[in-house]
Amino acid sequence: YKAAISIGFNPYYGNQKKTVEPHLIAPSSDNRRHKSSCDETILRDFYDEIIRLSVVGYLRPELPFEGLEKLIEAIKNDIQKSEQLCDGTDATTIQEREWVEGTTTAATTQ
């Protein structure tokens, strides 16, 4: 799955421990996507489970937000931007996608 990933301390909640929170993004044809402004995906909670992630881009620094609504708005925007970035057609994005999918050829790795 594509993902929007938060890595940090989540200043809105005042966390003392760094966390990694991926929001998995199902394909648009998947019935687990909500019909909302950013097509959120509902799979299930993966808390305390081991999963493998590949971080292939950076969106923004960790920021404190003035209220929960601003935080939710930023997360929805991050989800949309992450999906757009994962669908990119530039050489770097294509190479990363091929690596994640296991379709990298010798020509693209040189």
N, C-alpha and C positions, 0 to 999 in steps of 0.2 A: 504494500500500500504506500501511497504518497503520505507524507505526514508534515504537520506543523509542530515543531518541537520547542518547548520552553526548557531552557537549562539555566538554573539559577536559584535564587533565594525567594522569589515571589514577594517583593516588598509590600504589595497590598495586604498580604496575610501575615507579614512580619516573620516569615520562616527563619529559623536559625540554621537549618540544615539545607544544603544544596540539593535540589531535586532535578530529575529529568522527566518531563511530562510530554509524551508524544500524543498528538491528536491525529489518529489515523484517518485518512481520507479515502473512502471507497470510490470506485469508478462511478461516474454519473448514472450508469444504467443499473447500479446495485440498489435493490429495494430498501436497503438500510440507510440510505441517505434521506434526510428530511427535506420536505419542500419548504425551504425557508430562504432567507436572503443569501445565505452562504452554504446551503446544502450540507449541514452538519451530518456526520456519520455516527450512528449508534451501533457499535459492535457489542462490547461488553467491557467491564472494568478489568484492567490488567494489573491492578495494584499488587505489589509484592511478588510479581512473577518476573521471570527472566525473558526478555525479548531482545532481538538483534535489530539495531538501527544503523543506518548509514546517513551521516550528516553531510550534505553536499552543498549547503548554502547558508547564508546569513541574512536575516531580515532587518533586525533592529536591536539596540541595546535593551537591557532590562530596565523598565521604568516604573516609578510609583504612579498610581492612578488616583484621581480624585473621585472615588465612588465606584461601586460595582458596575454600574451601567457603562462607564468609560472603559473599564477593564474588559467587559464582554464585547463591546464594540471593537476594541483593539484585537481581541482574540479572533473574532469573526473576520476582520481584515487580514490578519496573519494567515488564516486558513485559505482565504481566497488568493492571496499573494503566493503562498506556498504551492498551491495547485498550478497557478500560472507559471511559476518558475520551473516546476517539474515537467511541464509541458513544453518548455523552451526548445528552440531549434538551433541554438548556438552550439558550436563544436564541443565546448566543455560540458554542457548539459547532456548532449547526446552521448558523449563518452561515459559520463557518470551513470546515465540510465542503462546503457549497455552493460556496464560493470555490475550494477545492482541486479539486472535481469539475467546475468550470466551469458550474454550474447556478444561479449567483446571479442573482436577479431584481432589478429596480429597487426593488421594495418592500422587499427585505431589505438593500439597501445604504444606505438612508437612515436 
